[in-house]
Amino acid sequence: MSKRQYAYLALAVLFVIFVLQNMQLDYVSFLFWDFSMPRLLLILSTLLIGIVIGALVPFRKLLPGKNK
């Protein structure tokens, strides 16, 4: 196997360990809703929201000298 395949295998094993350790239910309150969801989904949904917000912010405007 190549180094890339070992890296993918290591990442897959770490992801499986992460999933198995985060299957507990967490209770979430948001505005008027109260619900429970697995901690893994809570972490991944927070990550997805952060990615979307990060994609919406124009990064080039933050860099000095790059304003047009």
N, CA, C and O atoms as CSV, one atom per row, in Angstrom:
chain,resi,resn,atom,element,x,y,z
A,1,MET,N,N,0.835,-1.191,0.000
A,1,MET,CA,C,0.000,0.000,0.000
A,1,MET,C,C,0.876,1.250,0.000
A,1,MET,O,O,1.986,1.252,0.532
A,2,SER,N,N,0.354,2.304,-0.606
A,2,SER,CA,C,1.107,3.549,-0.677
A,2,SER,C,C,0.876,4.382,0.590
A,2,SER,O,O,0.024,4.070,1.422
A,3,LYS,N,N,1.655,5.433,0.699
A,3,LYS,CA,C,1.526,6.322,1.859
A,3,LYS,C,C,0.148,6.970,1.894
A,3,LYS,O,O,-0.424,7.165,2.966
A,4,ARG,N,N,-0.382,7.304,0.723
A,4,ARG,CA,C,-1.700,7.927,0.663
A,4,ARG,C,C,-2.780,6.975,1.173
A,4,ARG,O,O,-3.691,7.397,1.885
A,5,GLN,N,N,-2.686,5.714,0.821
A,5,GLN,CA,C,-3.663,4.723,1.281
A,5,GLN,C,C,-3.569,4.533,2.793
A,5,GLN,O,O,-4.591,4.386,3.464
A,6,TYR,N,N,-2.357,4.536,3.331
A,6,TYR,CA,C,-2.195,4.456,4.782
A,6,TYR,C,C,-2.803,5.676,5.468
A,6,TYR,O,O,-3.426,5.554,6.523
A,7,ALA,N,N,-2.624,6.844,4.872
A,7,ALA,CA,C,-3.194,8.061,5.457
A,7,ALA,C,C,-4.721,7.985,5.444
A,7,ALA,O,O,-5.359,8.332,6.438
A,8,TYR,N,N,-5.318,7.538,4.337
A,8,TYR,CA,C,-6.773,7.398,4.268
A,8,TYR,C,C,-7.269,6.365,5.274
A,8,TYR,O,O,-8.305,6.569,5.907
A,9,LEU,N,N,-6.561,5.286,5.424
A,9,LEU,CA,C,-6.943,4.248,6.379
A,9,LEU,C,C,-6.873,4.784,7.806
A,9,LEU,O,O,-7.759,4.517,8.618
A,10,ALA,N,N,-5.815,5.542,8.110
A,10,ALA,CA,C,-5.675,6.121,9.445
A,10,ALA,C,C,-6.808,7.116,9.721
A,10,ALA,O,O,-7.367,7.130,10.818
A,11,LEU,N,N,-7.146,7.944,8.731
A,11,LEU,CA,C,-8.248,8.894,8.907
A,11,LEU,C,C,-9.579,8.177,9.088
A,11,LEU,O,O,-10.408,8.609,9.889
A,12,ALA,N,N,-9.792,7.101,8.365
A,12,ALA,CA,C,-11.030,6.335,8.501
A,12,ALA,C,C,-11.132,5.714,9.893
A,12,ALA,O,O,-12.202,5.724,10.500
A,13,VAL,N,N,-10.028,5.178,10.396
A,13,VAL,CA,C,-10.026,4.583,11.734
A,13,VAL,C,C,-10.292,5.653,12.785
A,13,VAL,O,O,-11.062,5.423,13.717
A,14,LEU,N,N,-9.664,6.821,12.649
A,14,LEU,CA,C,-9.906,7.914,13.594
A,14,LEU,C,C,-11.355,8.387,13.535
A,14,LEU,O,O,-11.936,8.716,14.569
A,15,PHE,N,N,-11.943,8.426,12.347
A,15,PHE,CA,C,-13.336,8.832,12.211
A,15,PHE,C,C,-14.262,7.823,12.879
A,15,PHE,O,O,-15.222,8.214,13.543
A,16,VAL,N,N,-13.992,6.536,12.713
A,16,VAL,CA,C,-14.819,5.503,13.345
A,16,VAL,C,C,-14.720,5.611,14.868
A,16,VAL,O,O,-15.731,5.491,15.561
A,17,ILE,N,N,-13.535,5.833,15.387
A,17,ILE,CA,C,-13.364,6.008,16.832
A,17,ILE,C,C,-14.139,7.239,17.308
A,17,ILE,O,O,-14.799,7.201,18.347
A,18,PHE,N,N,-14.055,8.327,16.542
A,18,PHE,CA,C,-14.777,9.553,16.879
A,18,PHE,C,C,-16.283,9.312,16.903
A,18,PHE,O,O,-16.974,9.780,17.808
A,19,VAL,N,N,-16.789,8.587,15.919
A,19,VAL,CA,C,-18.227,8.294,15.851
A,19,VAL,C,C,-18.650,7.451,17.052
A,19,VAL,O,O,-19.659,7.748,17.693
A,20,LEU,N,N,-17.898,6.417,17.356
A,20,LEU,CA,C,-18.271,5.523,18.450
A,20,LEU,C,C,-18.220,6.215,19.806
A,20,LEU,O,O,-18.971,5.852,20.711
A,21,GLN,N,N,-17.349,7.200,19.959
A,21,GLN,CA,C,-17.241,7.887,21.237
A,21,GLN,C,C,-18.247,9.022,21.387
A,21,GLN,O,O,-18.376,9.582,22.476
A,22,ASN,N,N,-18.960,9.374,20.327
A,22,ASN,CA,C,-19.880,10.504,20.379
A,22,ASN,C,C,-21.295,10.108,19.979
A,22,ASN,O,O,-21.954,10.842,19.242
A,23,MET,N,N,-21.766,8.979,20.446
A,23,MET,CA,C,-23.114,8.530,20.121
A,23,MET,C,C,-24.130,8.872,21.216
A,23,MET,O,O,-25.311,8.559,21.070
A,24,GLN,N,N,-23.696,9.504,22.305
A,24,GLN,CA,C,-24.609,9.859,23.372
A,24,GLN,C,C,-25.575,10.940,22.883
A,24,GLN,O,O,-25.251,11.729,21.996
A,25,LEU,N,N,-26.764,10.955,23.480
A,25,LEU,CA,C,-27.744,11.972,23.131
A,25,LEU,C,C,-27.471,13.241,23.926
A,25,LEU,O,O,-27.180,13.189,25.121
A,26,ASP,N,N,-27.569,14.375,23.252
A,26,ASP,CA,C,-27.481,15.675,23.906
A,26,ASP,C,C,-28.797,16.405,23.684
A,26,ASP,O,O,-29.403,16.300,22.618
A,27,TYR,N,N,-29.225,17.128,24.674
A,27,TYR,CA,C,-30.465,17.889,24.563
A,27,TYR,C,C,-30.133,19.304,24.146
A,27,TYR,O,O,-29.267,19.955,24.730
A,28,VAL,N,N,-30.835,19.772,23.127
A,28,VAL,CA,C,-30.566,21.076,22.533
A,28,VAL,C,C,-31.817,21.934,22.651
A,28,VAL,O,O,-32.923,21.477,22.366
A,29,SER,N,N,-31.635,23.177,23.070
A,29,SER,CA,C,-32.719,24.155,23.087
A,29,SER,C,C,-32.349,25.265,22.121
A,29,SER,O,O,-31.291,25.882,22.241
A,30,PHE,N,N,-33.229,25.514,21.162
A,30,PHE,CA,C,-33.010,26.577,20.189
A,30,PHE,C,C,-34.317,27.323,19.987
A,30,PHE,O,O,-35.298,26.763,19.498
A,31,LEU,N,N,-34.318,28.584,20.366
A,31,LEU,CA,C,-35.519,29.423,20.327
A,31,LEU,C,C,-36.666,28.739,21.057
A,31,LEU,O,O,-36.644,28.642,22.284
A,32,PHE,N,N,-37.665,28.264,20.324
A,32,PHE,CA,C,-38.823,27.634,20.956
A,32,PHE,C,C,-38.768,26.116,20.918
A,32,PHE,O,O,-39.691,25.460,21.402
A,33,TRP,N,N,-37.713,25.541,20.357
A,33,TRP,CA,C,-37.631,24.095,20.195
A,33,TRP,C,C,-36.691,23.480,21.222
A,33,TRP,O,O,-35.638,24.031,21.539
A,34,ASP,N,N,-37.095,22.338,21.725
A,34,ASP,CA,C,-36.248,21.498,22.576
A,34,ASP,C,C,-36.230,20.118,21.953
A,34,ASP,O,O,-37.282,19.515,21.741
A,35,PHE,N,N,-35.055,19.618,21.662
A,35,PHE,CA,C,-34.963,18.301,21.053
A,35,PHE,C,C,-33.651,17.645,21.452
A,35,PHE,O,O,-32.743,18.298,21.967
A,36,SER,N,N,-33.568,16.363,21.208
A,36,SER,CA,C,-32.331,15.636,21.485
A,36,SER,C,C,-31.802,15.075,20.179
A,36,SER,O,O,-32.555,14.723,19.270
A,37,MET,N,N,-30.487,15.006,20.119
A,37,MET,CA,C,-29.835,14.463,18.929
A,37,MET,C,C,-28.486,13.888,19.344
A,37,MET,O,O,-27.922,14.297,20.359
A,38,PRO,N,N,-27.968,12.948,18.569
A,38,PRO,CA,C,-26.646,12.409,18.893
A,38,PRO,C,C,-25.583,13.511,18.834
A,38,PRO,O,O,-25.644,14.413,17.998
A,39,ARG,N,N,-24.635,13.414,19.721
A,39,ARG,CA,C,-23.581,14.421,19.795
A,39,ARG,C,C,-22.823,14.545,18.475
A,39,ARG,O,O,-22.412,15.643,18.100
A,40,LEU,N,N,-22.637,13.445,17.776
A,40,LEU,CA,C,-21.935,13.478,16.495
A,40,LEU,C,C,-22.666,14.388,15.506
A,40,LEU,O,O,-22.031,15.192,14.823
A,41,LEU,N,N,-23.999,14.268,15.422
A,41,LEU,CA,C,-24.753,15.125,14.507
A,41,LEU,C,C,-24.687,16.581,14.930
A,41,LEU,O,O,-24.666,17.475,14.083
A,42,LEU,N,N,-24.655,16.823,16.218
A,42,LEU,CA,C,-24.537,18.189,16.719
A,42,LEU,C,C,-23.193,18.789,16.310
A,42,LEU,O,O,-23.138,19.934,15.860
A,43,ILE,N,N,-22.118,18.032,16.461
A,43,ILE,CA,C,-20.788,18.508,16.088
A,43,ILE,C,C,-20.706,18.731,14.580
A,43,ILE,O,O,-20.188,19.756,14.136
A,44,LEU,N,N,-21.211,17.782,13.788
A,44,LEU,CA,C,-21.129,17.909,12.335
A,44,LEU,C,C,-22.016,19.038,11.815
A,44,LEU,O,O,-21.641,19.729,10.868
A,45,SER,N,N,-23.180,19.233,12.418
A,45,SER,CA,C,-24.034,20.337,11.968
A,45,SER,C,C,-23.412,21.679,12.319
A,45,SER,O,O,-23.526,22.632,11.547
A,46,THR,N,N,-22.761,21.769,13.464
A,46,THR,CA,C,-22.059,22.997,13.823
A,46,THR,C,C,-20.914,23.264,12.851
A,46,THR,O,O,-20.688,24.406,12.452
A,47,LEU,N,N,-20.196,22.217,12.473
A,47,LEU,CA,C,-19.123,22.345,11.488
A,47,LEU,C,C,-19.679,22.822,10.151
A,47,LEU,O,O,-19.102,23.710,9.524
A,48,LEU,N,N,-20.783,22.247,9.713
A,48,LEU,CA,C,-21.391,22.625,8.435
A,48,LEU,C,C,-21.848,24.086,8.454
A,48,LEU,O,O,-21.646,24.811,7.480
A,49,ILE,N,N,-22.461,24.518,9.555
A,49,ILE,CA,C,-22.876,25.915,9.672
A,49,ILE,C,C,-21.655,26.837,9.607
A,49,ILE,O,O,-21.707,27.888,8.968
A,50,GLY,N,N,-20.577,26.454,10.254
A,50,GLY,CA,C,-19.350,27.252,10.210
A,50,GLY,C,C,-18.758,27.324,8.816
A,50,GLY,O,O,-18.255,28.372,8.412
A,51,ILE,N,N,-18.808,26.230,8.078
A,51,ILE,CA,C,-18.298,26.225,6.700
A,51,ILE,C,C,-19.139,27.145,5.823
A,51,ILE,O,O,-18.599,27.908,5.022
A,52,VAL,N,N,-20.450,27.075,5.974
A,52,VAL,CA,C,-21.340,27.923,5.176
A,52,VAL,C,C,-21.107,29.396,5.494
A,52,VAL,O,O,-21.016,30.218,4.582
A,53,ILE,N,N,-21.009,29.735,6.773
A,53,ILE,CA,C,-20.757,31.131,7.149
A,53,ILE,C,C,-19.390,31.575,6.634
A,53,ILE,O,O,-19.244,32.695,6.143
A,54,GLY,N,N,-18.407,30.717,6.743
A,54,GLY,CA,C,-17.076,31.053,6.230
A,54,GLY,C,C,-17.058,31.254,4.728
A,54,GLY,O,O,-16.305,32.086,4.222
A,55,ALA,N,N,-17.882,30.497,4.004
A,55,ALA,CA,C,-17.940,30.659,2.548
A,55,ALA,C,C,-18.668,31.942,2.167
A,55,ALA,O,O,-18.407,32.506,1.104
A,56,LEU,N,N,-19.570,32.405,3.013
A,56,LEU,CA,C,-20.318,33.618,2.708
A,56,LEU,C,C,-19.513,34.889,2.971
A,56,LEU,O,O,-19.794,35.934,2.383
A,57,VAL,N,N,-18.531,34.808,3.836
A,57,VAL,CA,C,-17.704,35.970,4.149
A,57,VAL,C,C,-16.653,36.120,3.062
A,57,VAL,O,O,-15.870,35.200,2.826
A,58,PRO,N,N,-16.626,37.267,2.399
A,58,PRO,CA,C,-15.612,37.454,1.344
A,58,PRO,C,C,-14.215,37.615,1.960
A,58,PRO,O,O,-13.890,38.657,2.530
A,59,PHE,N,N,-13.412,36.579,1.835
A,59,PHE,CA,C,-12.098,36.532,2.476
A,59,PHE,C,C,-11.136,37.543,1.864
A,59,PHE,O,O,-10.266,38.059,2.564
A,60,ARG,N,N,-11.271,37.832,0.587
A,60,ARG,CA,C,-10.313,38.745,-0.059
A,60,ARG,C,C,-10.402,40.149,0.505
A,60,ARG,O,O,-9.404,40.870,0.491
A,61,LYS,N,N,-11.550,40.561,0.999
A,61,LYS,CA,C,-11.691,41.907,1.551
A,61,LYS,C,C,-10.948,42.045,2.875
A,61,LYS,O,O,-10.655,43.164,3.298
A,62,LEU,N,N,-10.641,40.942,3.531
A,62,LEU,CA,C,-9.942,40.990,4.812
A,62,LEU,C,C,-8.433,41.149,4.647
A,62,LEU,O,O,-7.748,41.578,5.576
A,63,LEU,N,N,-7.913,40.805,3.472
A,63,LEU,CA,C,-6.480,40.878,3.245
A,63,LEU,C,C,-6.064,42.306,2.857
A,63,LEU,O,O,-6.706,42.924,2.007
A,64,PRO,N,N,-4.999,42.832,3.471
A,64,PRO,CA,C,-4.572,44.186,3.117
A,64,PRO,C,C,-3.978,44.213,1.702
A,64,PRO,O,O,-3.272,43.289,1.300
A,65,GLY,N,N,-4.269,45.269,0.963
A,65,GLY,CA,C,-3.730,45.418,-0.371
A,65,GLY,C,C,-4.470,44.660,-1.446
A,65,GLY,O,O,-4.093,44.749,-2.614
A,66,LYS,N,N,-5.484,43.936,-1.113
A,66,LYS,CA,C,-6.241,43.149,-2.094
A,66,LYS,C,C,-7.598,43.765,-2.402
A,66,LYS,O,O,-8.389,43.168,-3.133
A,67,ASN,N,N,-7.885,44.952,-1.860
A,67,ASN,CA,C,-9.198,45.579,-2.072
A,67,ASN,C,C,-9.285,46.156,-3.474
A,67,ASN,O,O,-8.356,46.813,-3.945
A,68,LYS,N,N,-10.392,45.910,-4.128
A,68,LYS,CA,C,-10.611,46.450,-5.477
A,68,LYS,C,C,-11.912,47.183,-5.506
A,68,LYS,O,O,-12.296,47.718,-6.546
